[in-house]
Amino acid sequence: MFGAFREIFVRMSMRYPVVLIIDDFQWADADSLTLLQEFLVPPEPPELLILATVRSESVTEAQLEECEKLPIDVRRLEVGPLEEV
């Protein structure tokens, strides 16, 4: 299954820019992280942008550090609350 999932994204990314959005990533379990790791390892991982969101009150520093071990360029961007207008 992991190979088929990867192949779909490799083929899509050869034709189109691909953005994969994962909302509420703080709920990812070990199997989800394994899938993501297998999906991204060389050779020739799919070329795409992954945008994963987490709720800061629902995630630990250890969970964030685990995500940073993925074989990709991981960057954190904290977004505060929107201003009232």
C-alpha positions as CSV (number, residue, x, y, z in Angstrom):
1,M,0.0,0.0,0.0
2,F,2.8,2.4,0.9
3,G,4.4,1.9,-2.5
4,A,1.2,2.5,-4.4
5,F,0.5,5.7,-2.4
6,R,4.0,6.9,-3.2
7,E,3.7,6.0,-6.9
8,I,0.5,8.0,-7.2
9,F,2.2,11.1,-5.9
10,V,5.4,10.6,-7.9
11,R,3.3,10.5,-11.1
12,M,1.2,13.5,-10.1
13,S,4.2,15.6,-9.2
14,M,5.8,14.8,-12.6
15,R,2.9,16.6,-14.3
16,Y,1.6,19.2,-11.8
17,P,2.8,21.1,-8.8
18,V,1.4,19.2,-5.8
19,V,0.6,20.5,-2.3
20,L,-0.3,17.9,0.3
21,I,-2.1,19.5,3.3
22,I,-2.4,17.5,6.5
23,D,-4.6,19.2,9.1
24,D,-4.5,18.4,12.8
25,F,-1.2,16.5,12.4
26,Q,-0.9,16.3,16.2
27,W,-3.2,13.3,15.9
28,A,-0.7,11.3,13.7
29,D,0.1,7.9,15.1
30,A,3.1,5.7,14.6
31,D,1.6,4.2,11.5
32,S,0.9,7.6,10.0
33,L,4.5,8.7,10.6
34,T,5.8,5.4,9.1
35,L,3.7,6.0,6.0
36,L,5.1,9.5,5.6
37,Q,8.7,8.4,6.1
38,E,8.3,5.6,3.5
39,F,6.6,8.1,1.2
40,L,9.5,10.5,1.4
41,V,12.7,8.4,1.4
42,P,15.0,8.3,-1.6
43,P,15.4,7.3,-4.3
44,E,13.3,9.8,-6.2
45,P,10.7,10.9,-3.6
46,P,7.8,12.8,-5.1
47,E,8.4,16.5,-5.5
48,L,5.8,18.3,-3.5
49,L,5.1,20.8,-0.7
50,I,3.7,19.3,2.5
51,L,1.9,21.7,4.8
52,A,1.0,20.1,8.1
53,T,-0.9,22.0,10.8
54,V,-0.9,21.3,14.5
55,R,-2.6,22.9,17.4
56,S,0.0,24.1,19.8
57,E,-2.0,23.3,22.9
58,S,-2.4,19.7,21.6
59,V,1.2,18.8,20.7
60,T,4.3,18.2,22.8
61,E,7.8,19.3,22.0
62,A,8.8,15.7,21.7
63,Q,6.1,15.1,19.0
64,L,7.4,18.2,17.0
65,E,11.0,16.8,17.3
66,E,9.8,13.5,15.9
67,C,8.4,15.2,12.9
68,E,11.7,17.0,12.4
69,K,13.3,13.6,11.9
70,L,11.5,13.1,8.6
71,P,13.8,12.9,5.6
72,I,12.8,16.4,4.4
73,D,13.4,20.0,5.0
74,V,11.1,20.7,8.0
75,R,10.3,24.3,9.0
76,R,8.2,25.5,11.9
77,L,6.1,28.6,11.5
78,E,4.0,29.7,14.5
79,V,0.8,31.6,13.6
80,G,-0.9,33.5,16.3
81,P,-4.6,34.3,16.6
82,L,-6.2,36.5,14.1
83,E,-6.9,40.1,15.2
84,E,-10.5,41.1,15.7
85,V,-11.8,43.8,13.3
